[in-house]
Amino acid sequence: MKKLILVGALALPLLAGNVYAQSKTGFTLTGELANLENGKTVFLLSRNMTTGKSDTLAKAVSAAAKFTLKGSVASPDLYFLGIQDTRGGVPVFLENNALTLKGDVKDLKNAVITGSKSQDDYTAYGKEVKGISEKQAALETEYVQARKDGDKAKMEEIGNKYDALDAEKGKVTEAFASSHTQSVVAPFLLLQNVNDDNAAAFGAIYDKFAANVKATSSGKALKGRLELMAKTAVGQQAPLFAGKTPEGTELSLKQVLSSGKYTMIDFWASWCGPCRAENPNVVKLYEKYHAKGFNILGVSLDRDGEKWKKAIADDKLTWGHISDLKYWQSEYAAMYGVQGIPATFLLDANGKIVGKNLRGEELAKKLEELLGAM
């Protein structure tokens, strides 16, 4: 699994788009969370959206289900509130004002934050996509069950429905960001929803952002993401790389390209359910078109070498494979801007990208078009 444009609320004036007088003394975030145990450390993290690294901005110790966090920020930006020994967290668009947070430790995603105009923007967006998100959550549950049942047809059906909802959410996000170009929330939302289909539209919105919005962590990450997507778009020359095979020898993309007419770079992993479900289809197409010049280079995002090797054997993936066993920190994935798997790039013999993220019937049709008549 990998977009109805709403008008109404989106057409409201921007109230100067988050340009307002903040407190000169910094922020105070007062929280009250049901089921919050005494003595738990509550902390605010700043996160570099490009590198994923985090730093602690403020922290406090809970008492009587309450806490108070204090500090200051140079300008409004996105932070994350976390709690010791508790999974998940709360995105907080922090400003130098008095903020309040209320909710339940057992349901952090629905915590309510007031006192930040940026957070109000985020809450408004959440209401716009609430129905879509709920449908996607239900589909995710269905997908897990279908995978347990080994029902590949059902998995593909669910995946198509999920992708349609994702496209719908992308349109809502595009409309919202277009009307909130001075809000620090906008680049964060675009970053979460950007893909090959909407990258050009999202890029045009980015160009209209206020300077302070572009300077946020999300703004910088979005710019980098859009630039990388442009470099790996259909028609571009694919970046070359080389890596270690399961046997420990080096295999380069250049070598694979030189031995065929078309090569598919397949980013996958042994732990990726959708990848493993797609593998039989890829095997079938490889067997059909390899003699006509179709090659594959599997690039795994595994971190356990033995599980990687076992999956290759179990799924009968007889083409070349490499991995740096760095999971989501894979240098190859970063080079191609891969943020979800399976992800594929189809290249011609000269290394030019002629197809991207083709799977199932789409991949079969493309190979028939390129190699079927040969």
C-alpha positions as CSV (number, residue, x, y, z in Angstrom):
1,M,0.0,0.0,0.0
2,K,1.7,3.1,-0.5
3,K,-6.2,12.3,-3.6
4,L,-11.9,16.1,-3.5
5,I,-10.7,19.4,-2.7
6,L,-12.5,20.9,0.3
7,V,-13.4,24.6,0.2
8,G,-15.4,25.7,3.3
9,A,-13.0,25.9,6.2
10,L,-10.1,26.2,3.8
11,A,-11.3,29.5,2.5
12,L,-11.2,31.2,5.9
13,P,-8.8,34.1,6.2
14,L,-5.4,33.3,7.7
15,L,-5.4,35.8,10.6
16,A,-2.0,37.0,9.3
17,G,-0.9,33.4,8.9
18,N,0.8,32.9,12.2
19,V,2.7,36.2,12.2
20,Y,1.8,37.5,15.7
21,A,3.3,38.8,18.9
22,Q,4.7,35.9,20.9
23,S,5.6,36.1,24.6
24,K,9.1,37.5,25.1
25,T,9.6,35.2,28.1
26,G,9.2,31.9,26.2
27,F,6.6,29.2,26.4
28,T,4.9,27.4,29.3
29,L,3.2,24.1,28.4
30,T,0.9,22.9,31.2
31,G,-0.3,19.3,30.9
32,E,-2.9,17.1,32.5
33,L,-3.1,13.5,31.4
34,A,-5.3,10.8,32.9
35,N,-3.5,7.7,33.9
36,L,-0.1,9.5,34.1
37,E,1.8,8.0,36.9
38,N,3.8,10.1,39.4
39,G,7.5,10.5,38.8
40,K,7.4,10.0,35.0
41,T,9.7,12.2,33.0
42,V,7.8,14.2,30.3
43,F,10.0,15.8,27.6
44,L,9.8,17.9,24.5
45,L,12.0,16.9,21.6
46,S,13.1,18.9,18.7
47,R,13.6,16.6,15.7
48,N,15.6,17.1,12.6
49,M,13.2,15.9,9.9
50,T,16.1,15.3,7.5
51,T,18.4,13.3,9.7
52,G,15.9,12.0,12.2
53,K,18.1,13.0,15.1
54,S,16.4,14.5,18.2
55,D,17.4,16.9,21.0
56,T,15.7,17.5,24.3
57,L,14.2,21.0,24.5
58,A,12.6,20.8,27.9
59,K,11.7,18.1,30.5
60,A,9.7,17.8,33.7
61,V,8.6,15.2,36.2
62,S,4.9,14.4,36.6
63,A,3.0,14.7,39.8
64,A,-0.8,14.1,40.4
65,A,-1.2,13.4,36.6
66,K,0.2,16.9,35.8
67,F,3.4,18.5,34.5
68,T,4.8,21.9,33.4
69,L,7.3,22.4,30.7
70,K,9.1,25.7,30.2
71,G,11.6,27.1,27.7
72,S,11.7,29.2,24.6
73,V,11.9,28.8,20.8
74,A,13.4,31.1,18.2
75,S,10.2,30.8,16.1
76,P,7.2,28.5,15.8
77,D,8.1,25.0,14.8
78,L,7.2,21.3,15.3
79,Y,8.3,19.4,18.4
80,F,7.3,16.1,19.9
81,L,6.1,15.5,23.5
82,G,7.0,12.1,24.9
83,I,6.6,10.3,28.2
84,Q,9.0,7.9,30.0
85,D,8.1,4.3,29.4
86,T,5.2,5.2,27.1
87,R,5.0,4.4,23.4
88,G,4.0,7.1,21.0
89,G,4.0,10.8,21.4
90,V,2.2,14.0,20.6
91,P,3.2,16.4,17.8
92,V,3.3,20.0,19.3
93,F,3.6,23.1,17.1
94,L,5.3,25.1,19.8
95,E,5.2,28.9,20.1
96,N,6.3,31.2,22.9
97,N,2.9,31.3,24.6
98,A,1.1,29.7,27.4
99,L,-0.1,26.3,26.1
100,T,-2.2,23.6,27.7
101,L,-2.4,19.9,27.0
102,K,-5.2,17.6,28.1
103,G,-5.9,14.0,27.4
104,D,-5.1,10.4,28.5
105,V,-1.8,8.6,28.5
106,K,-3.6,5.6,27.0
107,D,-4.8,7.7,24.0
108,L,-2.1,10.3,23.3
109,K,-3.0,10.7,19.7
110,N,-6.2,12.4,20.7
111,A,-4.7,14.7,23.3
112,V,-6.0,18.3,22.9
113,I,-3.5,21.2,22.8
114,T,-4.6,24.9,23.1
115,G,-2.7,28.2,23.1
116,S,-0.9,27.8,19.8
117,K,-2.3,29.1,16.5
118,S,0.0,26.7,14.6
119,Q,-1.5,23.8,16.6
120,D,-5.0,25.1,15.8
121,D,-4.1,24.8,12.1
122,Y,-2.9,21.2,12.7
123,T,-6.1,20.4,14.5
124,A,-8.2,21.9,11.7
125,Y,-6.4,19.8,9.2
126,G,-6.9,16.7,11.3
127,K,-10.7,17.3,11.2
128,E,-10.5,17.6,7.4
129,V,-8.9,14.2,7.0
130,K,-10.4,12.4,9.9
131,G,-12.8,10.3,7.8
132,I,-10.1,9.3,5.4
133,S,-7.7,8.4,8.2
134,E,-10.3,6.2,9.9
135,K,-11.0,4.3,6.7
136,Q,-7.3,3.8,6.1
137,A,-6.9,2.5,9.7
138,A,-9.7,0.0,9.1
139,L,-8.1,-1.1,5.8
140,E,-4.8,-1.7,7.6
141,T,-6.5,-4.0,10.0
142,E,-8.1,-5.9,7.1
143,Y,-4.7,-6.1,5.4
144,V,-3.1,-7.7,8.4
145,Q,-5.8,-10.3,8.5
146,A,-5.6,-11.0,4.7
147,R,-1.9,-11.5,5.0
148,K,-2.4,-14.0,7.9
149,D,-4.9,-15.8,5.7
150,G,-2.5,-15.8,2.7
151,D,-5.2,-14.1,0.6
152,K,-3.1,-12.3,-2.0
153,A,-6.1,-11.2,-4.1
154,K,-7.7,-9.6,-1.0
155,M,-4.4,-8.0,-0.1
156,E,-4.2,-6.4,-3.6
157,E,-7.8,-5.2,-3.4
158,I,-7.2,-3.6,0.0
159,G,-4.0,-2.1,-1.2
160,N,-5.8,-0.4,-4.2
161,K,-8.5,1.0,-1.9
162,Y,-5.8,2.3,0.5
163,D,-3.9,4.0,-2.4
164,A,-7.2,5.6,-3.6
165,L,-7.7,7.1,-0.1
166,D,-4.1,8.2,0.0
167,A,-4.7,10.1,-3.3
168,E,-7.8,11.7,-1.8
169,K,-5.9,12.7,1.3
170,G,-3.1,14.2,-0.9
171,K,-5.7,16.5,-2.6
172,V,-7.1,17.6,0.8
173,T,-3.5,18.3,2.0
174,E,-2.7,20.2,-1.2
175,A,-5.7,22.5,-0.7
176,F,-5.0,23.0,3.0
177,A,-1.4,23.9,2.5
178,S,-2.3,26.2,-0.4
179,S,-4.4,28.3,1.9
180,H,-1.9,28.2,4.8
181,T,1.3,29.2,3.1
182,Q,2.4,31.2,6.2
183,S,1.7,28.4,8.6
184,V,4.6,26.3,9.9
185,V,2.2,23.3,9.8
186,A,2.0,23.3,6.0
187,P,5.4,21.9,5.2
188,F,5.0,19.2,7.7
189,L,1.7,18.1,6.1
190,L,3.2,18.2,2.6
191,L,6.2,16.2,3.8
192,Q,4.0,13.5,5.2
193,N,1.9,13.2,2.0
194,V,4.3,13.9,-0.9
195,N,4.7,11.3,-3.7
196,D,5.5,11.1,-7.4
197,D,2.0,12.1,-8.4
198,N,1.8,15.3,-6.4
199,A,5.4,16.4,-6.1
200,A,5.1,19.1,-8.8
201,A,2.0,20.6,-7.2
202,F,3.6,20.4,-3.7
203,G,6.7,22.1,-5.0
204,A,4.7,25.0,-6.4
205,I,3.1,25.4,-2.9
206,Y,6.5,25.3,-1.2
207,D,7.7,28.2,-3.5
208,K,4.9,30.3,-2.0
209,F,5.9,29.6,1.7
210,A,7.0,32.5,3.8
211,A,10.7,32.6,4.6
212,N,10.2,31.6,8.3
213,V,8.1,28.6,7.1
214,K,10.8,27.4,4.7
215,A,13.3,27.7,7.6
216,T,11.5,25.2,9.8
217,S,12.8,21.6,10.1
218,S,9.9,20.4,8.1
219,G,10.4,23.1,5.5
220,K,14.1,22.2,5.0
221,A,13.3,18.5,4.9
222,L,10.5,19.1,2.3
223,K,12.8,21.0,0.1
224,G,15.4,18.2,0.2
225,R,12.8,15.6,-0.5
226,L,11.4,17.5,-3.5
227,E,14.9,18.0,-4.9
228,L,15.7,14.3,-4.5
229,M,12.4,13.2,-6.1
230,A,13.2,15.4,-9.1
231,K,16.5,13.7,-9.5
232,T,15.0,10.2,-9.4
233,A,11.9,11.0,-11.6
234,V,11.1,9.2,-14.8
235,G,13.4,10.5,-17.5
236,Q,16.3,11.2,-15.1
237,Q,19.6,9.3,-15.0
238,A,19.6,6.8,-12.1
239,P,22.4,7.3,-9.5
240,L,25.0,4.5,-9.6
241,F,26.0,2.5,-6.6
242,A,27.5,-0.8,-5.5
243,G,27.2,-3.0,-2.5
244,K,27.8,-6.4,-0.9
245,T,26.0,-9.5,-2.0
246,P,24.8,-12.2,0.4
247,E,28.1,-14.0,-0.4
248,G,30.2,-11.0,0.5
249,T,31.3,-10.0,-3.0
250,E,30.7,-6.6,-4.5
251,L,28.0,-6.1,-7.1
252,S,27.4,-2.8,-8.8
253,L,24.3,-1.4,-10.6
254,K,26.6,-0.6,-13.6
255,Q,27.4,-4.3,-13.9
256,V,23.8,-5.3,-13.9
257,L,22.9,-2.6,-16.4
258,S,25.6,-3.8,-18.8
259,S,24.1,-7.4,-19.0
260,G,20.6,-6.5,-20.1
261,K,18.2,-4.2,-21.9
262,Y,16.1,-3.2,-18.8
263,T,16.9,-3.4,-15.1
264,M,14.5,-3.0,-12.2
265,I,16.0,-1.9,-8.9
266,D,13.7,-3.5,-6.3
267,F,13.9,-2.0,-2.8
268,W,12.5,-4.6,-0.4
269,A,13.1,-6.5,2.9
270,S,12.5,-9.9,4.5
271,W,10.3,-8.2,7.1
272,C,8.1,-6.4,4.6
273,G,4.8,-8.1,4.1
274,P,3.7,-6.3,0.9
275,C,7.2,-7.0,-0.5
276,R,7.0,-10.7,0.1
277,A,3.4,-10.8,-1.3
278,E,4.7,-9.1,-4.5
279,N,7.7,-11.4,-4.9
280,P,5.8,-14.3,-6.6
281,N,4.6,-11.9,-9.3
282,V,8.2,-10.5,-9.8
283,V,9.6,-14.1,-10.0
284,K,7.0,-14.9,-12.7
285,L,7.9,-11.8,-14.7
286,Y,11.6,-12.4,-14.3
287,E,11.2,-15.9,-15.6
288,K,9.2,-14.7,-18.6
289,Y,11.4,-11.7,-19.6
290,H,14.9,-12.4,-18.4
291,A,16.0,-14.1,-21.6
292,K,14.7,-11.1,-23.5
293,G,16.9,-8.7,-21.5
294,F,15.1,-8.1,-18.2
295,N,17.3,-7.9,-15.1
296,I,16.6,-7.2,-11.4
297,L,18.8,-5.8,-8.7
298,G,17.3,-6.5,-5.3
299,V,18.3,-3.9,-2.6
300,S,17.3,-5.0,0.9
301,L,16.5,-2.8,3.8
302,D,17.2,-5.7,6.2
303,R,19.4,-5.5,9.2
304,D,19.6,-9.3,9.9
305,G,21.8,-10.9,7.2
306,E,20.5,-14.4,7.9
307,K,16.9,-13.4,7.6
308,W,17.7,-11.6,4.4
309,K,19.4,-14.7,2.9
310,K,16.6,-17.0,4.0
311,A,13.9,-14.8,2.4
312,I,15.9,-14.8,-0.9
313,A,16.0,-18.6,-0.8
314,D,12.4,-19.1,0.4
315,D,11.0,-16.7,-2.3
316,K,13.3,-18.1,-5.0
317,L,14.7,-14.7,-5.9
318,T,17.4,-15.8,-8.4
319,W,18.7,-12.4,-9.5
320,G,21.4,-10.3,-7.9
321,H,21.1,-8.8,-4.4
322,I,22.9,-6.3,-2.3
323,S,22.4,-4.7,1.1
324,D,24.3,-2.6,3.6
325,L,22.1,-4.1,6.4
326,K,21.3,-0.7,7.7
327,Y,17.5,-0.9,7.8
328,W,15.9,2.5,7.2
329,Q,19.4,4.1,7.3
330,S,20.3,2.3,4.1
331,E,22.6,4.5,2.0
332,Y,21.0,3.2,-1.2
333,A,17.5,4.0,0.0
334,A,18.5,7.5,0.9
335,M,20.2,7.9,-2.5
336,Y,16.9,7.2,-4.2
337,G,14.6,8.9,-1.7
338,V,12.9,5.7,-0.7
339,Q,10.6,6.2,2.3
340,G,8.4,3.1,1.9
341,I,8.8,-0.4,0.4
342,P,8.3,-2.1,-1.9
343,A,9.8,0.6,-4.1
344,T,11.0,0.0,-7.7
345,F,12.8,1.9,-10.4
346,L,12.9,0.5,-14.0
347,L,16.0,1.6,-16.0
348,D,17.0,1.2,-19.6
349,A,20.4,-0.1,-20.6
350,N,21.9,3.5,-20.3
351,G,20.6,3.8,-16.7
352,K,17.8,6.2,-17.5
353,I,14.7,5.8,-15.4
354,V,11.8,4.7,-17.5
355,G,9.3,3.6,-14.8
356,K,8.9,4.0,-11.1
357,N,7.0,2.1,-8.4
358,L,5.6,-0.4,-10.9
359,R,4.0,-3.4,-9.3
360,G,1.6,-6.2,-10.2
361,E,-0.4,-5.6,-13.4
362,E,1.3,-2.2,-14.0
363,L,4.7,-3.9,-14.1
364,A,3.5,-6.7,-16.3
365,K,2.0,-4.2,-18.8
366,K,5.2,-2.1,-18.9
367,L,7.4,-5.1,-19.6
368,E,5.0,-6.3,-22.3
369,E,5.3,-2.9,-23.9
370,L,9.1,-2.9,-23.7
371,L,10.0,-6.5,-24.3
372,G,6.9,-8.4,-25.2
373,A,7.2,-8.1,-29.0
374,M,10.9,-9.0,-29.1
